[in-house]
Amino acid sequence: MVKERARILVVGGGYVGMYTALRLQRKLKAELRRGEIEITVVTPDPYMTYQPFLPEAAAGSISPRHVVVPLRRVLDQCHVVVGEATAVDHAARTATVTTLATADAGRTELFGYDELVLAPGSVARTLPIPGLAEYGIGFKTVEEAIGLRNHVIEQMDIASSTRDPAIRDAALTFVFVGGGYAGVEALGELEDMARYAARYYHNVRAEDMRWILVEASDRILPEVGADMGRYTVTQLRRRNIQVLLGTRLESCADRVAVLSDGQRFPTRTVVWTAGVRPHPLLAATDLPLTDRGRLRCTAQLTVEGTAHAWGAGDAAAVPDVTAGPGALTAPNAQHAVRQARVLGDNLVHTLRGEPLDTYEHAYAGSVASLGLHKGVAQVYGRRLKGYPAWFMHRVYHLSRVSTVNRKARVLAEWILAGLFKREIVSLGSLEHPRAEFELAARGKHPHDPKGSS
């Protein structure tokens, strides 16, 4: 039995938000039925995105709808509110939220709570680089992944239909900034997909395309170790991918990528994956933050020095008790999922007056895909390359996907993708679904020279 009726507010529907709410839902079944507990999840999207599958979704190996988990189906005992939390006043136990219903009117709503789980995650870390806001493409959401896939195929269509060598070269030059997981996996999968698609173009060859990876440090994929990072650089270069280490993007204004080493690449594609930063919501709270803007948390996943507030995942600085004093857990999915389970358990312990558990997990390793049947991995000290690493990547992430339904769908798509040819269709019009109708309604349809009255 819980001590008293409690309102639990979970801010964020990512790894931590979803898995924490799911844990609470399972542990507090009886209390939820009796109305002693109320769980509200505030999230900008009504689904959780499994981000490790974004590169495969961009390459067409997985359907976009199978990369996301619908929160209302999984969290059927929780109240899911689609909206954006803009501020938290923990002293007053209230959160300011802009919902879909209030956004157009410019109003907000106040959500009261007794226990707060603050897990808004992170956002892309950008720099004031000329042209980046106008021409840069992110790679953090499923919408961006599918948009990038459509964009790459569209550039191949542009190159195939023009006689202007300058337009053609710019269309077939693809610049990726950032040598972490997101950048390397996205580049590897999309280059693989574009190479396959080129066989269906009569005047575009794989050798005509130029793929460039720009990384400011002297190594890529630091999570898999220095040796595996060097191996990855070698493999990418064997595929005629330029890997520029110790190099920064200085500008991409006027569709020209200017690098710190003086090189200039006319390009219509600049993909920005150069890291993340804590969600801006954290700065709009009265909770303690680190110098880098993350929540100060304890190994029990409570917010340091603050009662009834919890944090985990990218938004939280959680002590790594397996690595010695001062060490923090890495802000990645592996820790986020495990922290969510401990956080959920500890919240239940608090409600029932029980002692808290300590989060303790030794980092198991990392796996990365570099395209179909290509990858690198370092798991429990063992290094894998090529097909074994790629297979390990798929097995590991399939085991991490939430719900049996989602696992079965992803597995079925992989099997079908192995039996049949890839899909290479660009559906760029999905980004502007009303454009065709608007043209027709205004009497300016491009295929109707006379227009309509």
C-alpha positions in Angstrom: 0.0 0.0 0.0 1.2 3.5 -0.8 1.3 6.0 2.0 -1.2 8.4 0.3 -2.6 9.3 -3.0 0.1 10.4 -5.3 0.2 12.3 -8.6 3.3 11.3 -10.6 4.3 13.6 -13.5 6.7 12.2 -16.1 8.1 14.8 -18.4 9.4 13.2 -21.6 8.4 10.2 -23.6 11.8 9.0 -24.7 13.7 6.0 -23.2 13.6 7.2 -19.6 10.1 8.6 -19.7 8.5 5.6 -21.4 10.3 2.8 -19.5 9.8 4.6 -16.2 6.1 4.9 -16.7 5.9 1.3 -18.0 7.7 0.2 -14.8 5.4 2.2 -12.6 2.4 0.9 -14.5 3.5 -2.7 -13.8 4.5 -2.3 -10.2 1.5 -0.2 -9.2 -1.4 -2.1 -10.9 -3.5 -2.4 -7.8 -3.0 1.2 -6.7 -3.8 2.5 -10.2 -7.1 0.5 -10.2 -8.1 1.9 -6.8 -7.3 5.4 -7.9 -4.5 5.9 -5.3 -1.9 6.7 -8.0 -2.2 8.9 -11.1 0.5 8.8 -13.7 0.7 11.6 -16.3 3.2 11.6 -19.2 3.8 14.9 -20.9 5.6 14.4 -24.3 6.0 16.4 -27.5 5.2 13.3 -29.6 2.7 10.4 -28.9 5.5 7.9 -29.5 8.9 6.8 -28.3 11.6 6.8 -31.1 14.1 3.9 -31.0 17.0 6.1 -32.3 19.5 3.3 -33.1 17.2 2.2 -35.9 17.0 5.7 -37.5 19.9 4.9 -39.9 18.2 1.7 -41.1 14.9 3.6 -41.5 16.7 6.2 -43.6 18.2 3.5 -45.7 14.8 1.8 -46.2 15.6 -1.4 -44.3 12.9 -0.7 -41.7 9.6 1.1 -42.1 9.4 4.4 -40.2 6.3 3.2 -38.2 8.3 0.3 -36.8 11.0 2.6 -35.4 8.5 4.2 -33.0 6.5 2.8 -30.1 3.0 4.3 -29.6 2.8 5.5 -26.0 -0.9 5.2 -25.7 -0.8 1.5 -26.5 2.1 0.7 -24.2 1.1 3.0 -21.4 -2.6 2.2 -21.3 -2.9 2.9 -17.6 -1.3 6.4 -17.8 -2.6 9.7 -19.0 -0.6 10.7 -22.0 -0.6 14.4 -22.8 0.9 15.5 -26.1 2.5 18.8 -25.3 5.7 20.6 -24.4 6.8 21.4 -20.8 8.3 24.9 -20.8 9.0 25.4 -17.1 9.0 23.6 -13.8 8.4 25.2 -10.4 9.3 22.4 -8.1 8.9 24.5 -5.0 5.2 24.9 -5.9 5.0 21.3 -7.4 3.8 22.6 -10.8 4.9 22.3 -14.4 3.9 24.7 -17.2 2.8 22.9 -20.3 1.8 24.0 -23.8 -0.5 21.4 -25.2 -1.9 21.0 -28.8 -5.1 22.5 -27.6 -3.5 25.6 -26.1 -0.6 26.2 -28.6 -2.7 28.1 -31.2 -4.2 30.3 -28.6 -0.8 31.1 -27.1 -1.9 29.8 -23.7 -0.4 27.3 -21.3 -1.6 24.9 -18.6 -0.3 24.2 -15.1 0.0 20.6 -14.2 0.3 19.8 -10.4 2.2 16.8 -9.1 3.5 15.1 -6.0 6.4 13.3 -7.6 8.3 14.6 -10.7 10.3 12.5 -13.2 12.2 14.9 -15.3 13.5 13.2 -18.5 13.1 15.6 -21.5 16.3 14.1 -23.1 18.6 16.2 -25.3 18.5 18.4 -28.4 21.0 18.8 -31.2 24.0 20.9 -30.3 24.5 23.5 -33.0 27.0 26.2 -33.5 26.6 29.7 -35.0 27.9 28.6 -38.4 26.8 30.7 -41.4 24.2 28.8 -43.4 23.7 26.0 -41.0 20.2 27.0 -39.9 19.1 27.5 -43.6 20.6 24.4 -45.2 21.6 22.0 -42.4 19.7 18.7 -41.9 19.5 17.1 -38.5 19.4 13.4 -37.7 17.7 12.9 -34.4 14.0 12.2 -35.2 12.3 9.7 -37.4 10.9 12.6 -39.5 14.5 13.8 -40.1 15.6 10.3 -41.0 12.9 9.8 -43.6 13.3 13.4 -44.9 17.0 12.8 -45.4 16.3 9.6 -47.3 13.9 11.4 -49.6 16.4 14.2 -49.9 19.3 11.9 -51.0 17.2 10.2 -53.6 15.9 13.6 -54.8 19.5 14.8 -55.3 20.2 11.8 -57.5 17.1 12.7 -59.5 18.4 16.2 -59.9 21.8 15.1 -61.0 20.2 12.7 -63.5 18.0 15.4 -65.0 20.5 18.2 -65.5 23.2 19.0 -68.0 24.8 21.7 -65.8 28.0 20.1 -64.3 28.0 22.5 -61.3 24.4 21.6 -60.3 25.2 17.9 -60.8 28.3 18.0 -58.7 26.6 19.9 -55.9 23.7 17.4 -55.9 26.0 14.4 -55.7 28.1 15.8 -52.9 27.0 14.7 -49.4 28.7 16.2 -46.3 28.2 14.7 -42.8 29.4 16.6 -39.8 30.1 14.6 -36.7 32.0 11.3 -36.3 29.8 9.8 -33.5 27.3 7.0 -33.8 24.7 9.1 -35.5 27.0 10.6 -38.2 28.9 7.4 -39.0 25.9 5.1 -39.1 23.8 7.5 -41.1 26.6 8.0 -43.6 27.3 4.3 -43.8 23.7 3.3 -44.4 22.8 6.1 -46.8 26.0 5.6 -48.9 25.2 1.9 -49.1 21.6 2.7 -50.1 22.6 5.3 -52.7 25.2 3.0 -54.2 22.5 0.4 -54.7 20.1 3.0 -56.1 22.6 4.2 -58.7 22.3 1.0 -60.7 18.8 2.2 -61.7 20.0 5.6 -63.1 21.3 5.6 -66.7 23.6 8.5 -66.1 24.5 8.4 -62.4 27.2 6.0 -61.1 28.2 5.2 -57.6 31.6 6.7 -58.4 30.1 10.0 -59.3 28.9 10.6 -55.8 31.1 12.2 -53.2 30.6 11.4 -49.5 32.5 13.4 -46.9 32.7 12.9 -43.1 34.0 15.9 -41.1 35.1 15.3 -37.5 36.7 18.0 -35.3 38.6 15.5 -33.1 41.3 13.1 -34.2 39.1 10.0 -34.1 35.6 8.7 -34.8 33.4 6.3 -32.9 35.2 6.8 -29.6 32.7 4.4 -27.9 34.1 1.4 -29.7 37.8 2.1 -28.8 40.7 3.6 -30.7 41.5 0.5 -32.7 38.0 0.0 -33.9 37.8 3.7 -34.7 40.9 3.4 -36.9 39.5 0.3 -38.6 36.2 2.2 -39.3 38.2 5.0 -41.0 40.0 2.5 -43.1 36.8 0.8 -44.2 35.1 4.0 -45.0 38.0 5.3 -47.1 38.0 2.0 -49.0 34.5 2.9 -50.1 35.8 6.2 -51.4 34.3 8.1 -48.5 36.5 11.1 -47.5 37.1 11.1 -43.7 38.5 14.4 -42.6 39.7 14.3 -39.0 40.7 17.4 -37.0 38.6 19.4 -39.3 35.6 21.7 -38.6 32.8 23.1 -40.7 33.3 26.9 -40.9 30.4 27.8 -43.2 27.7 26.3 -45.5 26.2 29.5 -46.7 25.1 29.7 -50.3 25.2 25.9 -50.4 29.0 25.7 -50.2 30.6 23.8 -47.4 33.8 25.6 -46.2 36.1 23.6 -43.9 38.7 24.8 -41.5 41.5 23.3 -43.6 40.5 25.5 -46.5 38.6 23.0 -48.6 35.4 24.1 -50.2 32.6 21.7 -51.5 29.6 23.0 -53.4 26.8 20.8 -51.9 23.1 20.6 -51.5 23.4 18.3 -48.5 24.9 19.1 -45.1 23.9 16.6 -42.3 24.7 17.9 -38.8 25.2 15.2 -36.2 27.9 16.9 -34.1 26.6 16.0 -30.6 23.8 16.9 -28.4 23.1 19.2 -25.4 20.7 19.0 -22.5 17.1 20.0 -23.2 16.5 23.8 -22.7 13.6 22.9 -20.3 16.2 22.2 -17.6 17.3 25.8 -17.5 13.7 26.8 -16.8 13.5 24.9 -13.5 14.5 25.6 -10.0 16.4 22.3 -9.7 20.2 22.0 -9.3 22.2 21.7 -12.6 25.8 20.9 -13.4 28.1 23.3 -15.3 27.0 21.6 -18.5 23.3 22.1 -17.8 22.4 18.6 -16.7 20.4 17.6 -13.6 22.6 16.9 -10.6 21.4 13.4 -9.6 22.4 10.8 -7.0 23.2 7.1 -7.7 19.6 6.4 -6.5 18.4 8.7 -9.4 16.9 11.3 -7.1 17.8 15.0 -7.9 20.6 16.0 -5.5 19.3 17.7 -2.4 15.7 17.8 -3.6 12.9 15.6 -2.4 10.2 14.2 -4.8 12.3 14.9 -7.9 13.9 12.3 -10.1 16.1 12.3 -13.2 17.9 9.9 -15.6 19.1 9.6 -19.2 20.6 12.4 -21.3 19.2 15.1 -19.1 20.8 13.8 -15.9 24.4 13.6 -14.5 24.3 10.2 -12.8 27.3 9.0 -10.8 28.9 5.8 -12.2 29.6 3.8 -9.1 31.4 1.1 -11.2 34.0 3.6 -12.4 35.1 5.3 -9.2 34.6 8.7 -7.6 33.6 11.6 -9.9 32.7 9.4 -12.9 29.4 9.9 -14.6 27.4 7.4 -16.7 27.5 8.1 -20.4 24.3 9.7 -21.8 23.3 6.8 -24.1 20.4 4.4 -24.6 22.2 1.5 -22.8 22.2 3.5 -19.5 18.9 5.3 -20.1 16.9 2.0 -20.3 18.5 0.5 -17.2 18.3 3.7 -15.2 14.6 3.9 -16.0 14.0 0.6 -14.4 15.8 1.5 -11.2 14.1 4.9 -11.2 10.7 3.3 -11.4 11.5 0.8 -8.7 12.9 3.5 -6.4 9.8 5.7 -6.9 7.7 2.8 -5.9 10.0 2.2 -2.9 9.5 5.8 -1.9 5.7 5.6 -2.1 5.8 2.5 0.1 8.4 3.8 2.6 11.0 1.3 1.5 14.8 1.8 1.1 16.1 2.8 -2.3 18.3 0.9 -4.7 21.5 2.1 -6.2 22.0 2.3 -10.0 25.0 0.2 -10.8 25.8 -1.0 -14.3 29.1 -1.7 -15.9 29.2 -0.5 -19.5 28.8 -3.6 -21.7 30.3 -2.1 -24.9 29.1 -0.7 -28.2 28.0 -1.8 -31.6 27.7 0.2 -34.8 26.4 -0.5 -38.3 28.3 0.8 -41.3 25.8 -0.4 -43.9 24.4 -3.7 -45.0 26.5 -6.6 -43.7 29.2 -4.1 -42.4 29.8 -3.0 -38.8 32.2 -2.7 -35.8 31.6 -3.8 -32.2 33.4 -4.0 -28.9 31.3 -6.0 -26.4 32.7 -7.1 -23.0 36.2 -6.5 -24.3 35.8 -8.5 -27.5 36.2 -6.8 -30.9 34.1 -7.8 -33.9 34.4 -6.5 -37.5 32.4 -6.8 -40.7 29.4 -9.2 -40.8 29.7 -10.6 -37.2 29.6 -7.0 -35.9 26.7 -6.1 -38.1 24.8 -9.2 -37.0 25.6 -8.4 -33.3 24.3 -4.9 -33.9 21.0 -6.2 -35.2 20.6 -8.9 -32.5 21.4 -6.5 -29.7 19.0 -3.7 -30.8 16.2 -6.2 -31.6 16.4 -7.4 -28.0 16.2 -3.8 -26.8 13.1 -2.8 -28.8 10.0 -2.5 -26.6 7.1 -5.0 -26.9 6.9 -8.3 -28.7 4.7 -6.8 -31.4 7.5 -4.3 -32.4 10.2 -7.0 -32.3 8.2 -9.2 -34.6 7.5 -6.4 -37.1 11.2 -5.4 -37.2 12.3 -9.0 -37.7 9.8 -9.6 -40.4 10.9 -6.5 -42.3 14.6 -7.6 -42.1 13.6 -11.0 -43.5 11.7 -9.4 -46.3 14.5 -7.0 -47.0 16.9 -10.0 -47.4 14.5 -11.8 -49.8 13.6 -8.9 -52.1 15.2 -5.8 -53.6 15.5 -2.5 -51.8 12.9 0.3 -52.2 14.4 3.4 -53.8 11.4 5.6 -54.0 11.6 9.2 -52.9 8.4 10.5 -51.3 9.5 14.1 -50.8 5.9 15.4 -51.2 5.1 13.9 -47.8 6.9 16.8 -46.3 4.4 19.2 -47.9 1.2 17.1 -48.4 -1.1 20.1 -49.1 1.1 21.7 -51.8 -0.6 20.0 -54.7 -4.1 21.0 -53.4 -3.0 24.6 -52.7 -1.8 25.0 -56.2 -5.0 23.6 -57.7 -7.2 25.8 -55.4 -5.3 28.9 -56.4 -5.7 28.1 -60.1 -1.9 27.9 -60.6 -1.3 24.3 -61.2 1.9 23.9 -63.1 0.4 21.3 -65.4 -2.5 23.5 -66.4 -1.0 26.4 -68.5 -4.4 28.2 -68.7 -5.1 28.0 -65.0 -8.7 27.8 -63.8 -11.2 30.5 -63.2 
